[in-house]
């Protein structure tokens, strides 16, 4: 049975940092990503990483967020620095059993509905 468990969310002032974690179990995933959803808005891709370590980022987080993974620990991370109030939202971990080539080929984050699994989410609130 597959499980994706996110942690690390919380409330932080603008300019602060948070590190999100997502522990996966039940399968070795070739593509993983972070999505977020703010109230009243659609879910959007924040960052993605594939088996080979290729990454893709949402333009508004480039230079501030870093996605990484620890394969030995089956853990995906999202280091978020210089947080802004517009980064507020529920952050979700997503995982796919396949290698999603859009990351390597076009530097794009695949759509959330293209992933096999989505976690329950962890809330991030950035206050001004």
C-alpha positions in Angstrom: 0.0 0.0 0.0 1.3 3.4 -1.0 1.6 6.2 1.6 2.8 9.8 1.2 3.1 11.7 4.4 3.9 15.4 4.4 5.2 17.4 7.3 7.0 20.6 8.1 4.3 23.1 7.4 3.5 25.9 9.8 3.1 29.7 10.2 6.1 31.9 9.5 6.7 35.6 8.9 7.5 36.9 5.5 11.2 36.5 4.7 11.4 33.3 6.8 12.1 29.7 5.9 10.4 26.3 6.1 11.4 22.9 5.0 8.7 20.5 4.0 9.2 16.7 4.0 7.3 13.9 2.3 8.0 10.3 3.3 6.9 7.8 0.8 6.4 4.1 1.2 5.1 1.2 -0.8 6.9 1.9 -4.0 10.0 3.5 -5.6 8.8 6.5 -7.5 10.6 7.9 -10.5 9.0 11.3 -10.4 7.9 13.4 -7.5 6.7 16.9 -7.0 5.2 19.5 -4.7 2.0 21.2 -5.5 0.2 24.0 -3.6 -3.3 25.3 -3.4 -4.4 28.7 -2.0 -8.0 29.3 -0.9 -10.2 30.0 -4.0 -7.4 29.1 -6.4 -6.5 26.1 -8.5 -3.7 23.7 -7.4 -0.4 24.6 -9.0 2.9 22.9 -9.4 5.7 24.3 -7.4 8.6 22.0 -8.1 9.3 18.6 -9.5 12.2 16.2 -9.5 12.9 13.0 -11.4 14.9 9.8 -10.8 18.0 11.4 -12.3 17.8 14.6 -10.2 16.5 16.8 -13.0 14.3 19.6 -11.5 11.7 22.1 -12.6 10.3 25.0 -10.7 7.4 27.4 -10.9 8.8 30.8 -12.0 7.7 32.6 -8.9 9.7 30.4 -6.6 12.9 30.1 -8.6 15.9 31.1 -6.6 13.9 30.8 -3.3 12.7 27.1 -3.2 14.8 24.0 -3.7 13.5 20.5 -4.2 15.6 17.6 -3.3 15.3 13.9 -2.4 17.0 11.3 -0.2 16.4 8.0 -1.9 17.8 6.0 1.0 15.3 7.5 3.3 12.5 7.6 0.7 12.0 11.3 1.5 11.3 14.3 -0.7 12.1 17.8 0.6 11.2 21.3 -0.3 13.4 24.0 1.2 11.5 27.3 1.1 13.4 30.5 1.8 12.5 34.2 1.6 8.8 33.2 2.0 6.2 35.6 0.8 2.5 35.9 1.8 1.6 34.7 -1.6 3.3 31.4 -0.9 0.5 30.7 1.6 -1.5 27.5 0.9 -1.8 23.8 1.4 1.2 22.0 0.0 0.9 18.5 -1.4 3.4 15.9 -2.2 2.8 14.0 -5.5 4.4 10.8 -6.8 4.4 8.9 -10.0 5.7 5.4 -10.8 6.9 6.5 -14.2 9.6 8.8 -15.4 7.8 12.0 -16.6 10.0 13.4 -19.3 8.5 16.9 -19.3 10.9 17.8 -16.5 14.1 16.9 -18.4 12.9 17.8 -21.9 11.1 21.0 -21.3 11.8 22.0 -17.7 8.0 21.8 -17.0 6.2 20.5 -14.0 3.6 17.9 -15.0 0.0 18.5 -14.0 -1.2 17.2 -10.7 -3.7 14.9 -12.3 -0.9 13.1 -14.2 0.6 11.8 -11.0 -0.4 8.5 -9.6 -0.5 9.6 -5.9 -1.1 12.7 -4.0 -0.6 13.2 -0.2 -3.0 14.8 2.3 -1.1 18.1 2.4 0.6 20.3 5.0 -0.5 23.9 5.6 1.9 26.8 5.0 0.9 30.2 6.2 3.2 33.3 5.6 2.2 36.4 7.4 3.3 39.9 6.5 
